[in-house]
Amino acid sequence: MMKQNEFALLKTKKLISNKIHWIPLWVLVIWSLFPLVWAFSSSFKTPVQVYETPPSLIPKNFNFSNYAKVFEYEGFWSFLFNSIFLSVITTVLTIVVSVISGYGFARYAFKYRNILLMMILIPRIIPRASLIVPLFTGISFLGLLDTYVALIITYTATAIPLGTWILSGFFKVIPKSLEEAATIDGARPWQVLWHVVLPISLPAILTVGIFSLREAWNEFPFVLAFTTSSDMRTLPYQLFMLRESLGMQDWPMVLAFTLVSILPLLILYLIFEKRVVNGITSGAVK
């Protein structure tokens, strides 16, 4: 009888120990998702319902007019185009440069390689706000203020360091024997990279692309500092400007605008989540 009780007690302790680590994870999930759930709920309310007490998570009457206001907002489609255009161009340039630089750091043992690889992270370490003044001076001198070129250059320059690190770590774990075999078969260096290395590195490349796209899509300080006309605004910029243009704050409309702005990135993360995680764990920590 004693052995049965001891066995049951051990089984209970093991069950608790196996489940207890889920508690902080669930707390973190709830903490992270609650603001998003609350924003989604409030986007279907009227401005008066937002301030009701006690607050309710589920709207009494779902009001879809807030989303209609967003899509009918003057200049919305122009802001959306700017965000898409800048994000896509930045992502393509970041991937191209990061692949070349990452492969160079991974495969060529040149002098001060490790020091240079560390130094390219400096733009990531320095706060972005402290870069605005020198960048503004240079961009103004070149006559590129209020242009796509200025934003694409700054977006790409800040995304390349992380992309280089991720791809460099991923390229290092690819067996050199695969490249040597292709070289023996007569493949040139660019053919080895294109036909052998890149297909294997798709998870890491996709990871770099998602991170670059996210940074360009959400970027705010540079577009605020380097643009002046409303035609150059992006969705994050216009979301900030809603505070001034709406007069009395229409929080349901602002929240609807916010959710529409983050929806494309959310969909991309849900689609490519497994590949992004695989790309990070395979190369970024090497």
Stockholm file with secondary structure:
# STOCKHOLM 1.0

chainA/1-286         MMKQNEFALLKTKKLISNKIHWIPLWVLVIWSLFPLVWAFSSSFKTPVQVYETPPSLIPKNFNFSNYAKVFEYEGFWSFLFNSIFLSVITTVLTIVVSVISGYGFARYAFKYRNILLMMILIPRIIPRASLIVPLFTGISFLGLLDTYVALIITYTATAIPLGTWILSGFFKVIPKSLEEAATIDGARPWQVLWHVVLPISLPAILTVGIFSLREAWNEFPFVLAFTTSSDMRTLPYQLFMLRESLGMQDWPMVLAFTLVSILPLLILYLIFEKRVVNGITSGAVK
#=GR chainA/1-286 SS CHHHHHHHHHHHHHHHHHHHTHHHHHHHHHHHHHHHHHHHHHTTSCHHHHTCSSCCSSCSSCCTHHHHHHHHSTTHHHHHHHHHHHHHHHHHHHHHHHHHHHHHHHHCCCTTHHHHHHHTTHHHHSCHHHHHHHHHHHHHHHTCTTSHHHHHHHHHHHHHHHHHHHHHHHHHTSCHHHHHHHHHTTCCHHHHIIIIIHHHTHHHHHHHHHHHHHHHHHCCHHHHHHCCSGGGCCHHHHHHHHHHHSSSCCHHHHHHHHHHHHHHHHHHHHHHHHHHHHHIIIIITC
#=GC SS_cons         CHHHHHHHHHHHHHHHHHHHTHHHHHHHHHHHHHHHHHHHHHTTSCHHHHTCSSCCSSCSSCCTHHHHHHHHSTTHHHHHHHHHHHHHHHHHHHHHHHHHHHHHHHHCCCTTHHHHHHHTTHHHHSCHHHHHHHHHHHHHHHTCTTSHHHHHHHHHHHHHHHHHHHHHHHHHTSCHHHHHHHHHTTCCHHHHIIIIIHHHTHHHHHHHHHHHHHHHHHCCHHHHHHCCSGGGCCHHHHHHHHHHHSSSCCHHHHHHHHHHHHHHHHHHHHHHHHHHHHHIIIIITC
//
